[in-house]
Amino acid sequence: MIKLYDNGVYLLNGKELVEDKAGVQAPISKEEAAKNTMAYSILSAHNTSGNMENLQIKFDKLTSHDITFVGIIQTARASGLEKFPIPYVLTNCHNSLCAVGGTINEDDHMFGLTCAKKYGGVYVPPHQAVIHQYAREMLAGGGKMILGSDSHTRYGALGTMAMGEGGPELVKQLLNKTYDIKMPGVIAVYLEGEPMKGVGPQDVALAIIGATFKNGYVNNKVMEFVGPGVKNLSADFRIGIDVMTTETTCLSSIWTTDEKIEEFYEIHGRKEEYKELNPGAVTYYDGCVRVNLSEIKPMIAMPFHPSNVYTIDELNANLADILHDVEQKALVSLDGAVDYSLQDKIRNGKLYVDQGIIAGCAGGGFENICAAADIIKGHNIGSDAFTFSVYPASTPIYMELVKNGVVADLMEAGTVVKTAFCGPCFGAGDTPANNAFSIRHTTRNFPNREGSKLQSGQISSVALMDARSIAATAANKGYLTPATAFDVEYKGQKYHFDQNIYANRVFDSKGEADPTVEIQFGPNIKDWPEMSALPENLIVKVVSEIHDPVTTTDELIPSGETSSYRSNPLGLAEFALSRKDPAYVGRAKEVQKAQKAIEAGTCPLEALEELKPVMAKIQETYPEAGEGNIGVGSTIFAVKPGDGSAREQAASCQKVLGGWANIAVEYATKRYRSNLINWGMLPFLTDADHEALPFKNGDYIFVPNVRKAVEEKKDVINAYVVGDELKEIHLKLGDLTDAERQIILDGCLINYYKATK
């Protein structure tokens, strides 16, 4: 089904794969052939450094949704923003329900609208489109690059290299700066064959994720989709696979394009944006994921990660064993905080599902919903606990589904059809009952993505599936069923895009800024607090210790209802690690008292009594460390933090609570590490075994001459665990650009730009 190559590969004429083994002769050198990737061509066209090893990228367009754009624009305003230099689209697809406890959604929306007017942007009102569908319909272009503040910013199937990063990276683009990164590796995803009837894009995507995530095969690399199988997939099918590449932890994606993609642009009235993309006659890739589409079966990603994949047939054949295994894994993910069970879902030897959802950028596409309707037509979901909801990804898609009768077919079967909203994807919509099991064609199934509240004892879980098998399960009244079990004639309805919907409702400045517009602020939209520069010497207290194999950004700062505090940095920070380590916030704020005392010009030892013996021990060896040259803050340890969302709040919440650093064995994604750096936090690495760390939760760590170490680009930084003696440990910072070092030295991106104005 899927083969991973141990070595690099040559692709000849876009068709023939030749593995790079001893004795292989190629017509051109490996170095020259590597320049023939589509990725290299696009990156080269957008690189401003003149050096293809160290890229400085300027993007063509930017996009953000309403969880992130307030913080981004506030950061940019504090850093000197005058106007948006390139098209910047603000969508409103995340905070479209009633706010709970924080910012009223419309306050943020009006902030966005007035900023679009003032700085020359585009504003997409709530319920019009989810962020990525609008980008596909209105922003993507062949050979272009788009940067978004949502991790699933992926438009490679349309010939656009797109990347999802934390907000500060968009701030850099808004201030005419660059996205700096070393030239990434490029991995071929070689498609051959044709999907069997009933198999959808999510099935293919989950199979690829299952094969690549755990071994890091494509981590921080570009996935380049090639091979004869591409032509056998519709544009929507390709898009459905492409959006899920984020879950492999790759950097970006790009696909070869053809007449089907040209037709997509033509349907959307933008034929001029089409560009044919193909690799060169001889192209070298750093590795290859070979996918036989004909062998892919309906898949399911069990809780609590998209890589936890099985075929549905395999799950149904081994229900008790697999469900038990998932329950055991959950003990790690949930830290034993709640009772969690799945085996009680077995009814008469079958798995009963409580809820089915098709939604968002992954599931809410036209073809997915049409196929679901073809399956469920003539059936009904029954009157038991099972519910079924469908969220079309944009109003134009919704309108076409109304016109062609699909909505009627769905509703007659008992389906609830809703508007364009990302809620089910991040835990803010259709939250299941306690211990309920939901199957969803969305992007993620991490803990809490369905809206659970562990602190209240409530836990439910999500499995990822394709829309077709979700509809088959719905037609079978909630009993897990692959779409291949239904003999269905898929109508293959043709899509017609009505551009008047956006023309009549979306605000588009056409790039014209109006400085006279007053930004509309709500009472809970707050500025970023002042942040100090990195001191000469640093004392950090370990205030959380996490030993999970991977820690997601949703665990660092929960999504869902907490997002109502998104516009208030200090308010949102109260929820940091709340579902992973509820004591974290209190511990961090206690340590922060010392730093606040330093900033106020008072004695930190009086503000934090426990610091007195720590300081006394330090000064036995470093008598010069003290007033005027020391900072105090907190740090967390996690084995591999940062998988998942690009939301910068996973880092900024730590920062506003006094965090100076993270310590990790490795960072799951570039975007999380970049977020740490942009908020002035030290992204420390340790070579120590996480089960035998030289420090523990509650320990103080002294990092002498840390500022000098950053300035001098030291590979290894000496630090000391403070106890009865100073126990030396070694920390690393990894690769940092000169700009990144300066951001850390200045204390955060805002300070950095203030210093350079």
Buried (B, 14 or more C-beta within 10 A) or exposed (E): BBEBBEEBBBBBEBEEBBEBEEEEEBEBEBEBBBBBBBBBBBBEEBBEEEEEEEBBBBBBBBBBBBBBBBBBBBBBBBBEBBBBBBBBBBBBBBBBBEBEEBBBBBBBBBBBBBBBBBBBBBBBBBBBBBBBBBBBBBBBBBBBBBBBBBBBBBBBBBBBBBBBBBBBBBBBBBBEBBBBBEBBBBBBBBBBBBBBEBBBBBBBBBBBBBBBBEEBBBBBBBBBBBBEBBEBBBBBBBBBBBBBBBBBBBBBBBBBBBEBBBBBBBBBEBEEBBBEBBBBEBBBBBBBBBBBBBBBBBBBBBBBBBBBBBBBBEBBEEBEEBBBBBBEBBEEBBBEBBEBBBBEBEEEEBBBBBBBBBBBBBBBBBBBBBBBBBBBBEBBBBEEEBBBBBBBBBBBBBBBBEEBEBBBBBEBBBBBBBBBBBBBBBBBBBBBEEBBBBBBBBBBBBBBBBBBBBEEEBBBBBBBBBBBBBBBBBBBBBBBBBBBBBEBEBBEBEBEBBEEBBEEEBBBBEBEBEEEBEBBBBEBBBEBEEBBBBBBBBBBBBBBBBEBBBBBBBBBBBBBBBBBBBBBBEBBBBBBBBBBBEEBBEBBBBBBBBBBBBEEEEEBBEBBEEBEBBBEBBEEEBEEBBEEEBBBBBBBBBBBBBBBBBBBBBBBBBBBBBBBBBBBBBBBBBBBBBBBBBBBBBBBBBEBEBEEBBBEBEBBBBBBBBBEBBBEEBEEBBBBBBEEEBBEBBBBBEEBBEBBBBBBBBBBBBBBBEEEE
